[in-house]
Amino acid sequence: MLKLLDFSLRLSVIPLSVATIWLTVTNKQDNSIYGYLKYSDLTGLKYMVFISGICASYAFIAAVSTWIRCIVTKTWLFFVSDQIVAYLMVTSGTAVLEILYLAYNGDREVSWSEACTSYGKFCYRMKLAVILHALALSCSIILAVISAYRAFSIFEPPLVPSKVVEEDRA
């Protein structure tokens, strides 16, 4: 059951990450007053595309390797890899959320006005990409928990000293 859930979540991450990449890379808008805006103008969006590519690639490799017996026994490899991918996705998601926040609200202290009234389509597609990225992140977090369970369940729980031993110590 756990193996099927693991496999399903890994397969779910792939289209979510690919859709995030596609929405972000094709995101552009021209404004007659302020000019042309495309995803590559914002470093945070390029970072999210890069991390989404890593995530989709890793999810594919991990999904395939869950069915290969010699790799499945490497629980620590999956544990560390799942943790790294989840943390990278958190960092890229927060970078884009900051961009999205500034695009909608601006920053009055540094005289940045909001940009989404001028680039509404761009902001809407960026918001959709963040939602898809968050869904892929949710799957990755669940996968990280599953791999942690697998990695640490091979150990015995710590022994709790009995009351007799505690009374002898006192």
N, C-alpha and C positions, 0 to 999 in steps of 0.2 A: 504494500500500500504506500509506504513511504517512498519507495523507488519510483512508483508511478507518479506521485505528486511531484517529486523532484524533477522527473523527466518532463512533465506537463508544464511546470513553471519555467523550466529552461527553454522549452519551445515557445512559451508565451513571451518571453523576453525578446526573442529574435524579431518578430514583426513589430513589436512596440518600439524597439530601438531603431529599426529600419524606417518606420513611419516618422519617428522623431527626426532622423537624419534628413529624410526627404522633405518634410515640412520646413525644416530650418534652411536647408541648402537652396530650396526654390523660393525662399521668402525674399521678396524685393518689392519696392514701391517707389514710384516717381512722384515728386511733388513739384509743381511749377514754381513755388516760392523758395522752398528749402533745398531742393535737389533730389538726387537719386540715393536711395538707401537700400543696401543689401546686407545679407547676413555676415559677409566677410568684413564688413566695416566694424563689427563688434567682436572683440576678442572672446568674450564670454560665450557667445554663440558658436564660435569656431571650436572652443574648448568642449562644449557640449556635444558637438558633432563628432569630435575625436573620441571622447569617452563613450558615446553611444556606439561608435564603430567597434571599439575595444569590447564593450559589453556584449554586443551581438555576436562578435567572433568567438568570444569566450563561451557564451551560452551555447553556441553551436558545437564547439569542440567538447564541452562538458556533457552536452546531451548525448552526443555520439559515444563518448567514453564511458557513460554510465552503463552501457551494455557490453563493454569490453571488460572481462573479469579481472585481468591483471592490473588495470588502472583503477577499477572500482575499489580495490583494497587499499589504495593510497588515500585514506580519509583525511590525513593531515594536509595533503596537497589541495584537496577540494576545500578544506576549511580555510586555509590561508588565502587561496585564490578568491573564494566567495567573499571573504571579508574585504579584500583589497578592491574588488569590483564594486561592492556595495558602497564603500567609502568614497571611491572615485565618483560614483554616480551622485552621492550626496553633495560633493564639492561642486560638480558641474551644474547640478540643479540649483544650488544656492547662488552661484554666479549669475545664472540666467534670471533667477527671481529678483536679484538686485537690479539688473538691467531693466526688467519689466516694471519693477516698482518705480524706478527713476523715469521711465518712459511715460508712465501714467501720472505720476505725482510731481516730477521734477525735484529740484533741490534749491530752495530759495536762498540758502546761505551762500551758495556759490553762483547764484544767478542763472541756474538752469531751469528753463521752462519745460513743462511736460510736452511730450512729442506725439502722443497718441491721437490728439485731435487732427494733426497734420498727416500722420501715418497710421490711420486706423486699421487698414487691412494688414499691414506689417505687424502691428501689435496683436491683432486677433490671432494671426497664424503663430506668432511667438507664444501666445498664451496656450494655444492648442498643443504646440510642441512641448511645453512645460508639463502639461497634463499627461501626455503620453509618456514623457520621461519619468514623471512621478509614478505612473502605473508600473513601468519597468523597474523603477527603484523599489517599489513595494514587493514585487516578485523577487528581486535580488535580496532584499532584507529577509524575506521568508526562507529563501535558499541558504542564506548565511546562518540562520537559526537552525535549519535542518542539518547543515554540515557541521555545525558546532555540536549538536546533539549526537551525531554519529561519531565525531571525534572524541568526545568526552564520555560517551556511554560505554566505551571499552574498559574504562577504569572502574574499580570498585569504589563505592561511596566511603567516605571516611568513617572510621569506627567511633561510636559514641561510647565514652567510658561508662561502665556500669556504676550504679550507686555504691556498690561494695568497694570498688576501687577508689571512688571519691571519698568515702568515709574513712578509708585507711590512710589517705593522704592528709586528712584533717587532724 
